[in-house]
Each structure stands twice: as structure tokens, then as C-alpha cells.
């Protein structure tokens, strides 16, 4: 099977490397020549246009920032749709609006091309070690056919319904992650301001009901003041905007999501938009005039 891969950023590069490790032959495309050169050294074939990727591949994976980018690559001039022939498949692993997934899938289906929307969760660390969670919408037969391909990049791959369901599931995931980080940040700022070591608070609560994957992944980074992006604030803003838009469309109010989104916009205004979403703690630190760290407790 020849696999096209478009979008070799923080997530896409390690994901594509895992496919090569699993024995898949790749055709890659990205604007960053240094990254494409790196993949070519590992054995990938380089393409210059999305239409060329579609021509050369049996299935094409896209991993792009947002809905407009996926639409342009799939349906725009020299897009995938111009190179696809009947029977080929697009797997969009970007996190985009569910309605955009459905629009792209409908356009491709007119040409006999199936599409799965298959966004991922886990950030850069899980992209590197191949243990991402993949939530997939689309034709179940197509899902079954390409399960092994997706599993080569993931710890779990779950079919969640028709096209668009994958991205609805991802939006639910992003809401929970954002609110978890906000709650963790609020709690650690409280502990620090009250004169209790945040590391001891973390160790005391992580085995109880307050424990979570988010807590274990983000609390140590916050206390070490490590905000290199595993998942950037600006990308989480994009996801929460898509969540609110979808919520409005289906009459599902999301008041806590809206609150955290405004916190993230505040961090963007302060210049932190390219930091990890664990930088949410800085919103609370600014309000309380305190810093959460292992080094010292402020009072």
C-alpha cells in the first residue's frame, strides 16, 4: 500500500515516521523543505502538489492546522480531488469543524472517493511513540480496511459514527482537556498561594478521583516551568472555537468552554499563543500574583 502524507508539522512528522517504521511506502508533501528532506532520507518519496500525492498514492492522510487548510488541499486548485480516481481514500487526521469534514467528504464522494475524518489526541509525545488516540468517522467498511494503517500510529483507534463524528468526538476531547488544565491550574495556584508545596499536592491527589492523564502529563511541566508546545495555545483556541460553533449549531450551550476560551485569548494577547496549553496556569498566576514551581512556595 502506498500512502500519501500531507502536513509534516509537530504531529505529522512523527506520525509519518511511524508509518515508515511499520513498513509503509510514503509520498510526502509539506512546505518545510527541511522536514521533507528528513523524510526522504528515511525512504519517502517527495511530491510537489496535493494532486500529485493523490495520483501516486492509494490512500492519502492529511494532518493540517484547520478547516480552510484541509479544504484547500482537498478541493482547491491542484488539490487532491484533481488527482484522485475512483476507489481511493482520504483520511483526514486534522482537527477541524465537523461540518467541514462532511462538506469535503460529500465533494469527494461524487468522484467515488471515500473519506474518513480521524482526528487524534495525545500531543507530540504520543505522536512520537505511536500511542495516539484516534477517533474516526465514516464508512465502517473503509474504517475496517484502513484500521491497521491508523493503528501503526496509535494506541487506540475507535470508529465513532458517520463522517463528522470523529471531529465531534475530538471536540468533546478538547473541551475535557481544556477544562482539566484550567481546573489543575486553579488548584495548584490555590495551593501555592496558601503556602503548600504544589508537588506534594500533586502527589497526594493524583491517585484519587482528581487524578487524570491530563494531571499527570501537565502538572510536572507546569512545576518545571516547561512550556515547549506539545499542543499550542493557538491550536487549542481553534478547537474550542469549533466546539462553540458546533454547540451553537446543535443547541448545546458550553459555558465552561467559553470561559476557558477567553482565558486562552487573554494568554494570546500576552504573547503566549505558541506555548503549550499548560500555559493556562499563567492566567491564574497573573490573577494571584504567584508562580507555581517546585523551587519555592510564594505567600
Rosetta blueprint (number, residue, H / E / L):
1 X L
2 X E
3 X E
4 X E
5 X E
6 X E
7 X L
8 X L
9 X L
10 X L
11 X L
12 X H
13 X H
14 X H
15 X H
16 X H
17 X H
18 X H
19 X H
20 X H
21 X H
22 X L
23 X L
24 X L
25 X E
26 X E
27 X E
28 X E
29 X E
30 X L
31 X L
32 X L
33 X H
34 X H
35 X H
36 X H
37 X H
38 X H
39 X H
40 X H
41 X H
42 X L
43 X L
44 X L
45 X E
46 X E
47 X L
48 X L
49 X L
50 X H
51 X H
52 X H
53 X H
54 X H
55 X H
56 X H
57 X L
58 X L
59 X E
60 X E
61 X E
62 X E
63 X L
64 X L
65 X L
66 X L
67 X H
68 X H
69 X H
70 X H
71 X H
72 X H
73 X H
74 X H
75 X H
76 X L
77 X L
78 X L
79 X L
80 X H
81 X H
82 X H
83 X H
84 X L
85 X L
86 X L
87 X L
88 X L
89 X E
90 X E
91 X E
92 X E
93 X L
94 X L
95 X L
96 X L
97 X L
98 X H
99 X H
100 X H
101 X H
102 X H
103 X H
104 X H
105 X H
106 X H
107 X H
108 X H
109 X H
110 X L
111 X L
112 X L
113 X L
114 X E
115 X E
116 X E
117 X E
118 X L
119 X L
120 X E
121 X E
122 X L
123 X H
124 X H
125 X H
126 X H
127 X H
128 X H
129 X H
130 X L
131 X L
132 X E
133 X E
134 X E
135 X E
136 X E
137 X E
138 X L
139 X L
140 X H
141 X H
142 X H
143 X H
144 X H
145 X H
146 X L
147 X H
148 X H
149 X H
150 X H
151 X H
152 X L
153 X L
154 X E
155 X E
156 X E
157 X E
158 X E
159 X E
160 X E
161 X E
162 X L
163 X L
164 X L
165 X H
166 X H
167 X H
168 X H
169 X H
170 X H
171 X H
172 X H
173 X H
174 X H
175 X H
176 X H
177 X H
178 X H
179 X H
180 X H
181 X H
182 X H
183 X H
184 X H
185 X H
186 X H
187 X H
188 X H
189 X H
190 X H
191 X H
192 X H
193 X H
194 X L
195 X L
196 X L
197 X L
198 X H
199 X H
200 X H
201 X H
202 X H
203 X H
204 X H
205 X H
206 X L
207 X L
208 X L
209 X L
210 X L
211 X L
212 X L
213 X H
214 X H
215 X H
216 X H
217 X H
218 X H
219 X H
220 X H
221 X H
222 X H
223 X H
224 X L
225 X L
226 X L
227 X L
228 X L
229 X L
230 X L
231 X L
232 X E
233 X H
234 X H
235 X H
236 X H
237 X H
238 X H
239 X H
240 X H
241 X H
242 X H
243 X H
244 X H
245 X H
246 X H
247 X H
248 X H
249 X H
250 X H
251 X L
252 X L
253 X L
254 X L
255 X H
256 X H
257 X H
258 X H
259 X H
260 X H
261 X H
262 X H
263 X H
264 X H
265 X H
266 X H
267 X H
268 X H
269 X H
270 X L
271 X L
272 X L
273 X L
274 X L
275 X L
276 X E
277 X H
278 X H
279 X H
280 X H
281 X H
282 X H
283 X H
284 X H
285 X H
286 X H
287 X H
288 X H
289 X L
290 X L
291 X L
292 X L
293 X L
294 X L
295 X L
296 X L
297 X L
298 X L
299 X L
